[in-house]
């Protein structure tokens, strides 16, 4: 009982942090919903896409430093090429490159529309070229696909993690364990301490796909939904919660780009 005041204050502080973060994220989402690619940025990306080839990662560099903050496509390309021995990444990357070139000129300049175009294309190409199958067969050697430090700001790399979380229970647990382990490399016990400290903030409205609880406890989310997520259709919100449950307390770690897979 002597520790009760300290525990109460810790829970109260946790709730205040969650409330402040949710407010900040909602403000940012409203701001981003109104943002658009500038005419100059649009022309630069369009010209870059036209001049880039279908092989390699040149097409994906076209989205570096864009005003909509769509980051991570180039790094995903490099990571897939790194795993070329276990996965025929060229077909999936060519699918992405052609899709970006064909669809970018037709999509609205609103950032939300551009982002959803990119995310939709990722899902289509990963599914068509069986990324799940390759990962299930080579989980022991494709660990470089899961990189915690690339998830901020949320964008294409979070979309990749969301896709992997749909590849089956074994892959879902594997992805969650690797993200948690890498998080702890940056922040130590803080990553796991939020599980118990903030467990009261978990949503009671989360959809449940099985009656058996998962082997590892879910990280907390708010009743309004996940705090970190790219724009996604309604049917994917449950999967987004899975990624967010692992990463919602993260923030960009300057210079921390040396996380290596085992």
Backbone torsions as a table, in degrees:
resi	resn	phi	psi	omega
1	UNK	NA	-23.8	-178.9
2	UNK	-66.2	-26.2	-178.6
3	UNK	-89.7	-2.8	-175.5
4	UNK	-58.9	-45.8	179.1
5	UNK	-58.8	-39.8	-179.4
6	UNK	-65.8	-42.9	178.7
7	UNK	-63.6	-42.7	-179.9
8	UNK	-61.3	-44.3	179.7
9	UNK	-64.7	-36.7	179.4
10	UNK	-66.2	-42.6	177.8
11	UNK	-65.4	-39.4	178.6
12	UNK	-64.3	-42.6	178.5
13	UNK	-63.6	-39.4	178.7
14	UNK	-61.3	-44.9	-179.5
15	UNK	-63.6	-39.3	179.1
16	UNK	-65.4	-40.8	178.1
17	UNK	-61.9	-44.5	-179.9
18	UNK	-62.5	-41.9	-179.7
19	UNK	-63.7	-44.3	180.0
20	UNK	-65.2	-42.3	-179.5
21	UNK	-65.0	-40.9	179.7
22	UNK	-62.5	-43.3	179.2
23	UNK	-61.9	-44.4	-179.5
24	UNK	-63.2	-42.1	-179.6
25	UNK	-66.1	-40.8	179.6
26	UNK	-64.3	-40.4	176.7
27	UNK	-61.0	-43.6	-179.3
28	UNK	-66.3	-39.8	179.2
29	UNK	-63.1	-41.2	177.4
30	UNK	-62.9	-40.4	179.2
31	UNK	-65.9	-43.9	-178.4
32	UNK	-67.8	-30.5	-180.0
33	UNK	-62.5	-25.8	-178.9
34	UNK	-94.5	-10.5	-175.7
35	UNK	-76.2	150.9	179.1
36	UNK	-137.9	154.9	171.5
37	UNK	-67.1	136.2	176.6
38	UNK	-69.5	154.5	177.3
39	UNK	-54.8	-39.7	179.9
40	UNK	-66.0	-44.3	179.2
41	UNK	-64.0	-40.5	177.9
42	UNK	-60.9	-45.9	179.7
43	UNK	-63.4	-39.5	179.8
44	UNK	-64.6	-44.7	179.9
45	UNK	-65.8	-44.2	-179.7
46	UNK	-60.2	-44.8	179.2
47	UNK	-63.6	-40.7	179.4
48	UNK	-64.5	-42.5	-179.9
49	UNK	-64.0	-39.3	-179.0
50	UNK	-67.7	-38.3	-175.7
51	UNK	-84.5	-14.3	-178.6
52	UNK	-85.0	149.3	178.8
53	UNK	-82.4	174.8	-179.4
54	UNK	-86.7	-12.9	-177.6
55	UNK	-104.7	141.7	-179.8
56	UNK	89.0	-162.0	-172.5
57	UNK	-112.6	10.7	-177.2
58	UNK	-59.1	-40.7	-179.5
59	UNK	-58.8	-36.9	-173.8
60	UNK	-77.9	-20.7	174.7
61	UNK	-69.0	-18.8	-179.9
62	UNK	-61.7	-22.7	-177.8
63	UNK	-97.7	5.8	175.6
64	UNK	-69.6	137.4	174.5
65	UNK	60.9	34.4	177.0
66	UNK	-85.4	157.3	-174.8
67	UNK	-70.7	-12.2	177.0
68	UNK	-91.8	1.8	177.6
69	UNK	57.4	39.1	174.7
70	UNK	-89.7	96.8	-173.9
71	UNK	-119.5	150.4	173.1
72	UNK	116.3	-14.8	-178.2
73	UNK	-62.3	-41.3	-179.0
74	UNK	-65.8	-41.7	179.4
75	UNK	-65.7	-38.2	177.2
76	UNK	-62.3	-41.8	178.6
77	UNK	-59.7	-48.3	180.0
78	UNK	-61.3	-38.7	-179.7
79	UNK	-66.9	-41.9	178.4
80	UNK	-65.4	-39.5	177.1
81	UNK	-64.5	-34.9	177.9
82	UNK	-62.5	-29.0	-179.9
83	UNK	-98.7	20.6	-175.2
84	UNK	-59.9	-26.6	179.8
85	UNK	-68.8	-23.7	179.5
86	UNK	-106.8	-15.4	-175.1
87	UNK	-146.4	131.2	179.4
88	UNK	-75.9	81.2	-172.4
89	UNK	-72.1	-22.2	-175.2
90	UNK	-60.2	-39.2	-179.6
91	UNK	-65.3	-43.9	179.5
92	UNK	-66.1	-40.4	-179.9
93	UNK	-68.9	-37.4	176.8
94	UNK	-65.8	-38.8	175.6
95	UNK	-58.6	-45.0	178.7
96	UNK	-65.2	-45.6	-176.6
97	UNK	-62.6	-46.2	178.7
98	UNK	-64.4	-41.4	-179.9
99	UNK	-63.3	-42.8	178.4
100	UNK	-61.9	-43.4	-178.7
101	UNK	-65.1	-40.4	-176.3
102	UNK	-76.9	-35.1	-171.2
103	UNK	-94.3	-24.8	-174.2
104	UNK	-62.2	-39.6	-177.7
105	UNK	-69.4	-17.1	-176.8
106	UNK	-100.2	-13.5	-174.1
107	UNK	-87.3	153.7	176.2
108	UNK	-61.4	154.2	178.5
109	UNK	-80.4	-2.0	174.8
110	UNK	-62.1	135.2	-177.8
111	UNK	-58.7	-39.3	-179.2
112	UNK	-62.3	-38.1	179.5
113	UNK	-70.3	-40.8	179.2
114	UNK	-64.5	-43.8	179.8
115	UNK	-62.5	-45.0	-179.3
116	UNK	-66.0	-33.5	174.6
117	UNK	-60.2	-44.5	179.9
118	UNK	-64.9	-46.6	-178.1
119	UNK	-64.0	-41.5	179.0
120	UNK	-62.3	-41.3	179.3
121	UNK	-65.4	-39.4	176.5
122	UNK	-58.3	-49.8	-177.8
123	UNK	-60.1	-43.3	-178.7
124	UNK	-62.6	-47.6	-174.8
125	UNK	-73.0	-38.0	177.7
126	UNK	-65.0	-39.8	179.4
127	UNK	-69.0	-47.5	-176.9
128	UNK	-60.0	-35.5	-175.6
129	UNK	-108.2	23.4	163.1
130	UNK	55.9	49.8	175.9
131	UNK	-63.5	-37.5	179.3
132	UNK	-59.4	-45.5	-178.6
133	UNK	-61.3	-44.2	179.6
134	UNK	-62.6	-40.5	-178.0
135	UNK	-69.5	-41.7	179.4
136	UNK	-61.3	-33.8	-178.7
137	UNK	-81.4	-19.2	-172.8
138	UNK	-135.9	38.5	-179.0
139	UNK	-61.1	-29.0	-177.8
140	UNK	-72.7	-18.1	-176.7
141	UNK	-122.1	-0.7	-179.0
142	UNK	-110.0	28.3	-177.6
143	UNK	-63.3	-22.0	-178.6
144	UNK	-67.2	-12.2	176.5
145	UNK	-67.1	-27.5	-175.5
146	UNK	-102.3	107.1	-177.7
147	UNK	-132.4	106.9	-175.6
148	UNK	-57.9	-41.5	-173.0
149	UNK	-70.4	-12.2	179.7
150	UNK	-88.9	0.6	-175.3
151	UNK	-86.7	3.4	-178.4
152	UNK	-128.6	130.9	-6.8
153	UNK	-69.7	155.8	-177.6
154	UNK	-62.4	136.6	-177.6
155	UNK	-174.9	-137.3	-176.6
156	UNK	-57.1	-33.9	-178.8
157	UNK	-70.9	-36.4	174.0
158	UNK	-63.7	-36.7	177.6
159	UNK	-62.7	-39.2	176.2
160	UNK	-61.4	-44.6	178.8
161	UNK	-63.5	-39.9	177.2
162	UNK	-60.2	-40.2	178.6
163	UNK	-64.2	-44.9	-178.5
164	UNK	-63.2	-32.8	-179.7
165	UNK	-67.4	-13.1	177.3
166	UNK	-96.4	5.3	-175.4
167	UNK	-85.6	9.0	179.6
168	UNK	119.0	162.9	-174.9
169	UNK	-62.2	-41.2	-178.8
170	UNK	-62.4	-43.7	-179.7
171	UNK	-69.0	-39.8	179.8
172	UNK	-59.0	-46.5	179.1
173	UNK	-65.8	-39.6	180.0
174	UNK	-62.7	-45.1	179.2
175	UNK	-63.2	-47.1	-179.3
176	UNK	-60.8	-41.7	-179.9
177	UNK	-65.8	-39.7	-179.7
178	UNK	-69.5	-41.1	178.5
179	UNK	-63.1	-42.1	-179.6
180	UNK	-65.6	-42.3	178.9
181	UNK	-62.2	-41.2	179.7
182	UNK	-71.1	-34.5	175.5
183	UNK	-60.5	-42.5	-178.7
184	UNK	-67.6	-24.5	174.6
185	UNK	-65.0	-32.3	179.9
186	UNK	-84.4	-44.1	-171.1
187	UNK	-123.6	8.1	175.8
188	UNK	60.7	-138.5	-175.4
189	UNK	-67.2	-10.7	179.5
190	UNK	-58.4	-36.4	-176.4
191	UNK	-63.4	-40.9	-179.8
192	UNK	-87.3	-23.9	-177.7
193	UNK	-66.3	-29.8	179.6
194	UNK	-66.7	-22.9	-179.7
195	UNK	-60.0	-47.9	-177.8
196	UNK	-86.3	-39.5	-176.2
197	UNK	-63.6	-40.6	-174.8
198	UNK	-107.9	21.6	-175.5
199	UNK	-65.1	-22.7	-179.8
200	UNK	-69.2	-15.6	-178.0
201	UNK	-90.2	2.0	-179.9
202	UNK	-64.4	143.3	-179.3
203	UNK	-74.7	139.1	175.1
204	UNK	-86.8	-4.4	-174.1
205	UNK	-101.2	5.1	-178.7
206	UNK	-62.8	138.2	176.9
207	UNK	-70.8	142.3	179.4
208	UNK	-116.1	125.6	-177.1
209	UNK	-95.7	-8.9	179.3
210	UNK	-149.4	153.9	179.9
211	UNK	-82.2	-11.7	179.6
212	UNK	-91.7	124.1	-179.9
213	UNK	-65.7	147.8	180.0
214	UNK	-65.7	153.7	-177.6
215	UNK	-63.1	-30.2	-179.6
216	UNK	-112.2	141.3	-177.6
217	UNK	-65.8	142.1	178.9
218	UNK	-74.7	145.1	176.0
219	UNK	-76.8	152.8	-171.7
220	UNK	-68.6	151.5	171.5
221	UNK	-136.8	170.7	-178.7
222	UNK	-96.4	165.4	-179.1
223	UNK	-65.1	-22.9	-179.4
224	UNK	-83.3	-8.9	178.9
225	UNK	120.6	179.4	-177.7
226	UNK	-65.3	150.6	-177.6
227	UNK	-87.2	-32.1	-178.1
228	UNK	-116.5	117.0	178.3
229	UNK	-166.4	144.4	170.3
230	UNK	-76.3	163.9	178.2
231	UNK	-65.1	128.6	-176.7
232	UNK	-143.2	155.3	174.3
233	UNK	-62.3	160.7	-176.0
234	UNK	-58.6	-35.4	-172.5
235	UNK	-69.3	-11.8	-176.7
236	UNK	-100.8	6.0	-173.0
237	UNK	-64.0	-33.8	-178.9
238	UNK	-64.5	-40.1	179.2
239	UNK	-67.6	-37.7	177.7
240	UNK	-59.9	-38.2	179.4
241	UNK	-61.2	-32.7	-179.6
242	UNK	-66.5	-45.0	177.2
243	UNK	-65.1	-44.7	-178.1
244	UNK	-63.8	-35.9	179.5
245	UNK	-59.4	-24.4	-179.8
246	UNK	-92.4	-20.1	-167.4
247	UNK	-131.6	1.8	-166.9
248	UNK	-64.4	-20.7	-178.3
249	UNK	-95.4	5.9	180.0
250	UNK	-78.9	163.6	171.8
251	UNK	-150.1	159.8	-176.3
252	UNK	-56.0	139.1	-179.7
253	UNK	-112.9	98.1	-177.2
254	UNK	-55.9	130.4	174.8
255	UNK	79.5	-6.1	-178.5
256	UNK	-89.6	68.5	-179.5
257	UNK	-114.9	17.3	-175.5
258	UNK	-107.8	25.9	177.9
259	UNK	-74.1	125.3	-177.7
260	UNK	-114.6	151.0	179.9
261	UNK	-85.9	150.6	177.4
262	UNK	-80.3	NA	NA
